[in-house]
Amino acid sequence: MSKAILVLEDGRTFYGDAYGAVGETFGEAVFTTGMTGYQETLTDPSYHRQVVVQTAPMIGNTGVNDEDDESDKIWVAGYVVRDPARRPSNWRSTGDLGERLGAEGVVGISGVDTRALTRHLRSRGAMRVGVSSVDLDPTSLLEKVRNSPQMLGADLSAEVSTPDKYTVSAAGEHRYTVAALDLGIKRNVARRLAVRGVTTHIFPASSSIEDLLAVGPDAVFFSPGPGDPATADGPVALAREVMRIRKPLFGICFGSQILGRALGFGTYKLGYGHRGINQPVFDRTTGKVEVTSHNHGFAVDAPLNTVIDTEFGGVEVSHVCLNDNVVEGLRGLDVPAFTVQYHPEAAAGPHDADYLFDRFVELVERSGKPSVELVEKKG
């Protein structure tokens, strides 16, 4: 087994063994607290250009399968684990995680004290990192790390977006049509809409308002995705156009940040971000606390306890993270638009926030378009 090293931007160095592909990789070091769902994490486009540290010590026990990918490939820039499974054991498994990483060229490292690494990132913040199993000189690798691109100012959504429009049909009876802007969409978004009778047309990130309206959508969706929302001027302008024509609009994660900017708010980079499947969020609309899935390193800068007057009318913060009071959702009071910063489409869970897709459908219904069922009854 080849040896490997991990060198952080501030010089902190960890030693271990190569896991996945032998080679060298660079990105932003982040940690995720999820104890399940590593296959979904790896294939989530929002992790593009990030080296993901798993805080759960044992990874790979259930192997990988052909059903749980959230996109067509593994997107993480690198992977850091403490104790990889020697062999997978699960009735759904079709392969070994380490072999899958190697086949897709994903450079990783195992045998690392991920607890110490996570504590370091919590105290110092997310930072650039290099993982190598070919250059084992910490000084040499550190120089490369410091010459690698930062996440702040990175415009990445176009790199993960679909090149061509495609459609996911409603499961069963078709009720509504949604135009979804792919900024790094996960497959489960369209699945959650499909079971509610929604046909979803997924568009490239560079699409225009004319492109979206060409499919006759009842509503528009802005997807999650990677990078710094301050760079995404095109999607921000598109969100403003959608709100001007009062088309119902729902944004998740990166899409939430885009809508935040479209409403006139700023965004900022969090110290170490929210990543994992156990984040508590307070829904001010229902008064309930949800356990939610997160993957974001940026947030919307909006006042928590007041209605904000914007070009599009009143807006309020609808959801708040109970760990640190970060804005986790916005709600338009005069335009049919709302957002959440986390992932109601979470796979492998939790599913506390799945109701938000019902809220989206209800928003469409309240916006004046009768359902197909009602039209048929009247006809």
N, C-alpha and C positions, 0 to 999 in steps of 0.2 A: 504494500500500500504506500502511495506517494505521500510525502509530508507536505504540509501547506501552512501558510501564515496569513494572518489578518492584521492589517495595519490601519488604524484610524488616523484621521486628519491631524489630531493633536499628538500623534506619535505613540499612543497606547498600542501595544502589540500582543496578539494572542497566537498561540501555536496549536496545530492540530494535524488532522489527516485530510487528504483530498477526498471530496465527496461529490459524486456526479462527474462532470468533465474535468480533466486535467487541463489547466490553463491559467488565465489571469483575467480578472474582471474588476470594474470600478463602478461606484454608484453612491447613493446616499444610504448610510446605515440606519435602519429603522427596526423596531421590534414589534412583534404582534403577540398578544396574550392568548390567542385562541388555542384550546387544547384539542380541537377537532377541526376538520375542514381544510387541511393543508393543501389538498389538491385544488380546491377552489381559490385559495390564497395565491398559489403559484400561477394560476391561469387567469387571474384578475388583471386586466390591462392597467388598472390604477397603480399597480406596483412596478410599472415600467421605469427602468433606470434606478431601482432601489435594491439594495442588498438586504434581504429580510432575515432577521434573527428570530428564531422560534423560542419563546420562553418556556414552552412545554418541553421537558427534557427528553422524552422519547418520541421520535418522529418516524413515520413510515410503517407502523405496525399493520395497517390495513392495506398497504400497497397502493396501487393506482388502478383505475378502471376506465372504461370507455364512456361513462355516462356523466361524470361529475365535473368535467372541464367547464369553465365559464367563458372560454374563448377557444380559438383554434390552436393556441400555443402557450407555452410557459413564458410569462413576461418578466419575471423578476430578473434583475441583473446578476444576482448571486444569492446563495442560500447558506445559512449558518445554523447548525444543529449541534446538540450535545451528544445524543446517543441514538444513532440511526438503527432501525430494526435490522437484525441479521437476516430475517426472511419475513415476507408479508404473510398474514393469516387472516383472510376474510373471504366469505363466500362470493363477494362481488369483485374481488381482486383479479385483474388480468395482467398485472406486472409489478415489478419492483420499483420503488420510488427512485433509488439511486441510479438504477439503469435508465429510467426515464429521463432524469436530469442529464445523464451522460449522453443519451441519444440526441437531446435537443441542445447540447453544447453549453449547458448551464454549469458554471464553475461554483463549487461549494466547498465548505470545510466542516468537518465533524470533530468531535472530541474537545470542543471549545467549552470553557466555563461560561455558558450563556447567562447565568445569573449575574456574574461579575460584569459581563459585557452590557447587559441590560441596565444594571445599576449605574454604570458609567454613562450610558446614553441618557438616562433619566436625569442625571445631575449636570451633564455637560451639554445635552441636546443632541439631536440628530446631526450627523456630520458626514463628510465624504469618507469613503473607505475603499481599500483595495484588498482583494483576496487572490492569492497566487499559490500555485503548486509548481511553478516553473522558476520564479525568481524568489528565492528564500532569504534574500538580504533585506532586512527591515529598512535600512537607510535608503536603498535604491527604490523600494516599493513606496516609501513615504513620499519621495519626490514625485513619483508618478501620480499618487493620490492628490497631492496639492496642485498638480497641473490639470486634473480632471475637472469637468464642468460641475457647477453647483446646481442644486435644485431651485434655489431662489432665482427667478427670472427665466426658468426653463419653459419653453413652449412645446408641449409634448402631445397634446391631444390629437393633432393631425397625424402623428406617427403611429397611433394605435387605432385610428378610425377606419371603418370599412372604406375600400376604394369605390365601391358601387352600392347603390341602393338595393335592399332586399326586403322581403316581406315575411312576417310570421303570422299565420292566419289564426283567427279565433278558434278556440276549442268548442265545438258545438255551434250553436246559433250565433251568427254575427250580430252584434249590437252597435258597436261604435268603431270608428277608425282613428288611430293615433299616429301622428308623424313624430318619430323619435330622432333626435339629433345624436349621432354616435360620437361621443367624446372619449369613449372607452367603455362601451356598454357591456354588461354581463348578460349572458343568455337567460338567466332567470328572470330578468325584468320582463321580457316578452312573454315568458311562460306565465308569470303572475297576472299579466294583463289578459292573456289568451283565455285563462279559465274564467274570466269575467266577461267573456264574449267580445273582447277587443282584438281587432286586427291591427297589427303594428307594422308600419313601414319605417325601416331603419335607414337613415340618410347619412352620407359622409359629413364630416365636421365642417366642410367648406360650403355646404348647401346654402342657398338663398331662400328668402321668404317665398318666392315664386315656386321654387322646387317643392317646398313643404306643402303649399296650398294646392299644388297640382293633383294631389291624391284626395282632395276633399276632406281634410281631417276634421274631426269633431273636437280634437284637442292636440296639444303639442307636449312632448316630453323631452327634457334635457338630461342626458345620462351622466353617470359618474365618469371619472377619468383622471389621468395623471397630470403633474406639472403645476406651474404657478398660475393661478387664475388671473393675475394682473397682466399676463401676456395675451389673454384670449379675447382680443378686441372684436374679432369677427363674430363669435358666438354671442358676445354681449350686445352688439348692435342688432343681431337677429332676435334676441330675447326682447329687446325694446320694441321691435316691429311687431312681434307677436302680441305684446301687451297693448299696443296702440290699436290693434283691430279687435281686442278683447276676446281673443281665442283662449280657452282654458289652458293653463300652463302648469306643469309639475316638474320640478327639478330635484335630482338626488345628488348629494355629495358635491362633486365638481360642478354639476349642474346647478346646485344650490348657490355656490359661490358666484357662478355666472349671473344668475338672477339677482343676487345681492348687488353685484356691480351695476347691473342694468337699472336697479332701483336707486342707485346713487350712493351705495355704501362702499367702503374700502374693504380690502382683504389684507391679511397679515399671516406670517408664518408662525406656527406654533413651535414651542421649544423642542418637543419630541413627538408631537402628534398624538392622535388617537387611533390605535390599531388593535383589533381583537373583537371578540364576540360577547363581551361581558360589561359593556359600558352603560351606566344608568342615565336615562334621559327623562326629564319631566315634560309631559305634554300639557301645556297650559290650557288647551281646549277641553280636555277630558278630566284634568286633574290627576291623571294616572302616571305612574313611573313605569317605564319600559326598560327591559334589558335588551340592548341593541348591539348590532355589528357595526364597527367603524373601520374606516381606512382613509384618514385624511391628515395631511400635514399643514394645511392652510385653513383659515376660518374667516367668516364675515365679521366685520367690525361694525356692530349696530348696538344702540342703547337697549337695555333689557326691559326696562319698566315704564315705557311710554309708547304711545302711538306716534310714529314718525310720519311727517307730511312729506310726500315725494311728488314727482311729476305725475305719477300714476295714482295719486290719492294716498290714503292712510295705509300704513304698513306696520305690523307689529311682530315681535319675536314670539314664535309659537312654541318652540321647544328649546330647552336649556340643558346642557350637560351638568349633572349634579356633582361631578368630580371637581370641576374648575370654572363653572359658569360660562363656558364657551357657547356661543349661539349655535343651536342645532336645528333651527328651522325658522322660516319667515312665512307670513300670511298676509296677502293683500286684502284690504277691507273694501276697496272700490274696484279692483280688477280681479278676475277669476284666476288667481295665481297663488301657488304655495310651494314651499320647498322643505326638504329635510336634509341635514348634513350627513346622516348615517344611511344604513342600507336596509330598507324594509324587504328587499328581495333576497336577504341573506340566505346563503346555503353554505354550510350545513346548519344554519340557524344562528341565533334564536329567531322566533317568529312572532314576537310580541307586537312588532310594528307592521305586520302584513296588512292590517286594516287600512293603512294609508292608500293602498291601491283601491279599496272600496271608496275612500274619501275622494280619490281622483275621479272615479266613475260618477259619484254623486255630484261632483262639481260640474261635470259635463251635463248631467241631467238637469241641474238647476240653471244651466246657461241657456236653456230654451229649446234644445233640440229633442223632440220626442224620440223614444226608443223605436227600433224597427218593429217591435211587437205591437206598440200602440198604433203605429202608422198602418200596420196590416189590419188591425181591428177596425180602424176608422174607414179603411178602404173597402 
